Amino acid sequence: MKKYIVLCAGFCLAMSMTSCKSSESAYKKAYEKAKQYDTQTAQQQTTQPATYQEPAVVAPVQTKPANEVRRVDNYDNVSVRSERVAVVNGSGLKAYSVVVGSFGLQSNAEGLQQRLRNAGYDAQIVKNEDRNMFRVVAATFDNKADAARSRDQFREQEAYKDAWLLSNQ
């Protein structure tokens, strides 16, 4: 009895799947209708003369040499991270500092400090006791604009692309 029920269910399923197919004639009718529409549109375009409308000019075009770059610096909006830090190795911090590295181990920070000093920077190491991190400061400045310019110069170098500004609390 179960075999007959399963067989009937399979037969009904097969019939329902085959009855949903679109017929070839429906596709042919749609194709003919689209073809007829295309020929009518083409005939209308050939019978009507093409009218050219000049586009409206919104603003005059100004040409500039390719080497001219206009740069607006707004250093008031530069983000600065404030942290309470203490100098571990160095001459002392000013109001704004450029941080080029953060390490959990002091020896790693000392390695980066030495590389920066060999490159001619007065690099310093400071420690953030709250986060237990050693920060390597490449340069320190009294004003924010000078610090931001220095940070941007460091970011141009591949090794220091994550440089950021620190404000000593």
N, C-alpha and C positions, 0 to 999 in steps of 0.2 A: 504494500500500500504506500509506503514511504517513497519507494522508487517512482511510482506514478505521480505523486505530488511534486517531487523534485523535477521530474521530466516535464511536467506541465508548466511548472514555474519557469524552467529554462526556456521552454518553447515560447511562453508569453513574453519573456524578457527579450528574446531574439526578435520576435515580431515587433515589439515596441521600438527597438533600436533601428530596425530597417525602415519603419514607416516614417521616421523623422527626417530622412534624407531629403534634401532639396532636389528637385528634378532638374535634369539637364536643360529642359525647355525654359525653366525660369531663369537660369543663367543666360541663356541665349537671348531671351526677351530683354533682360537688363542690358546686355551688351549692345543690342540693336538700338535701344533707346539712347544710350550714351553716345553711340556713334552718330546717330541722327542729330543729337544736340550739338556735338562738335562741328558737324558740317554746317548747321545753321549759324553757329557763332562765327565760323570762318567766313561765311558768305556775308554776314552783317559787317564784319571788319573790313572786307574788301570794298563794299559798296559805300561805306562812310569814310570820308577823308579824315586822316589823322590830324588832330589839332594839337599843336605843341603849346604848352603853357610853361612859361619860364617860372622856375621856383622862386618864391619870395625870399629875399635876403633879410635875415633877422638882424645880424650884426656884421659890420665890415670885417673882412679877413685881414689879419695883421700877420705879416711874415717876420719871423725872428731867425737869426742865425742858429744853427744846430748846436753850437758850442755855448750859447748863452743860457745860463741856468739862474733862475730867480729862486732864492731860498728865504723863507720867512722863519726866523727863529723866535719862538715864544717860550722862553725858559721859565716863565711863571707857572706853566702847566706841567712841568717835568715832575714825574713821580719820584719821591724821596722816601726811603724807608727809615724810620726812626727806631733806634735800638740803644739800649744802655750797654756800652762796651768799655773795656779797660785795655790800655795799651800793654801788650806783652813784650814786644820787641820793636822799637822805633823811637822816633824823636817827638812824637805827640801829634794829636789830631787837631784840625781846625774845624770850622762849623760843618763843612760838607766834604765827604770823602768818596773816592771812586773805588768800589770793591770789585776785584776781578776774580776772587776765589773764596770758597767757604769749605772748611774741612773739619772733620771730627777729630783728627789727630794733629797735634802741633807739628810733628815732623813733616807732614805733607805740606802744611802751610809754610814752614821754613824753606822747603825746597822751592816753592813758587816764589817766595820772597827773594831767594838768592838769584833765581833766573831774572827777576825784574831788576834787581840791583846790578847784575851784569849787563843788562840792557840800558842802564843809565837812569833808572827811576829810584826815588827815595821810598822804597816799599817798606811797609810796616805790617806788623801782625797785631790784631786786637782780638779780644775774646768776649763773646756774648755769653755771660754766665747763665742767663735764663734758658738759652737753647743749647748750651755747652758746645758752641761752634767757634772755631778760629777763623776770622775773616782776614784776608790779605788785601790791604789797602795799597793801591798803586800810587795814588796822589791825593793830596788833601788841599782844600781851598777855603777861603773866607766867604766867597759868594757863590750863589747857586748857578749863575750863568757860566762862570769859568769851570765849575765842576761838571756841568752838563756837557760843555764842549769837549772837555777831556774824556768824559765817558763815551761820547760819540766817536772820538778818535780811537779809543780802545776797542769799541765794538766793530770798527772797520777791520781789525785784525782777527783772523779766524780763531785764534786761541782764546780771545777775550770777548767773544760775541755776546756773552751773558753778563757783561759788566753792569753794575747798578750803583745808585747813589745812596749813601748812608749819611744820616744826620745824627750826630752824637748827642744823646740826651744828657 
